[in-house]
Amino acid sequence: MDPVHDYVTTVLTDKFEVPSDGVRPGVTLTELGLDSLAVTELLVTLQEHYGTAAPDDAVSGEATPEDVVALVHELLGDTQQPAGQLGEE
């Protein structure tokens, strides 16, 4: 499995107390219970872990965990993973 996906899932379940069975395709961060502050905190956590930088508005509550994983791959320069539509609402 994708280690970035695994880490994003771990952060969502451990730090934000999202039930592991709740992290599934198509579910938005808002639907997982993250408010705008939590979405920003998620982005900061990932940036610190991977040593990357992204605009503060790179992820909205309408993004899915898959979008977040795609953003991390994009920031890491991994062209194998397509980026999602992260800032759209």
N, C-alpha and C positions, 0 to 999 in steps of 0.2 A: 504494500500500500504506500501511498504518498506520505513521506514524513512531514511535509508542511500541513497536509490535511489532518494528520494525526495530532500535530501540535496545536492547530487551531481548535480542534475538537477538545483537546485536553484543557486548553485555556477556558473555553466556553463552559465546560463541565466543572472544572476545579475552581476557577476564579469567579465565575458568574453564576455558578450553581444551576446551570441548565441541565436538566435530566439528559443522560447520554442518548436515550431513545428519542429525544426531541430534536436532536441534530440530524436532520434528514434532508434530502434534496428538495429544493424549492421553498423551504421555510425561511422567512426573513429574520433578520436579527431582532426586529421589533416583535415579531411573533414569538421569538424565543425569550422575550421579556427584557431585552436590553433597551434602555432609554438612550437619548443622545449622548449623555455623559458616559455611559457604559460603552457605547460604540467608540467614542474617542479613546477611552481607556484601553479597549481592545486593540485599537490601532497602535497606540503608544507601546503597549506590551509587546506586540509583534515587531515593531520597529526596533525596540531595545534588544529583543532576542536575536533578530537577524542582522542587526547593525545596518539598517536601511533607513531611508527617510521618504515620507510621502506627505502630500498636502493634508492639512487637517480635515478637509472635506472629501478625502479620497474614498471614504466609506460612509454610506448613510444607513439609516435603520431599515431601508428597503433592500439592502444588499443581503444576499444569502451567504452562508458559510462558504459555498463554492466560489462566490465572487471574491470573498476575502482571501481564499487560497490562491485564486488566480492573480490577485493583486500582489501577493507576496512573491509568487513566481515571476511576475513582471518586474518587480523591484529588484529581484535577484538576477535578472537578465536571462531567465529560463524561457526561451522562446517555444519550448514544447507545450507550455500551458497557455491557452488563450485567456486574455483578461476579460472580466465581466463588465457589466454596466454599473459601476459602483456608485457614482454620484447621482444617478437618476432617481427621481421620486415619482 
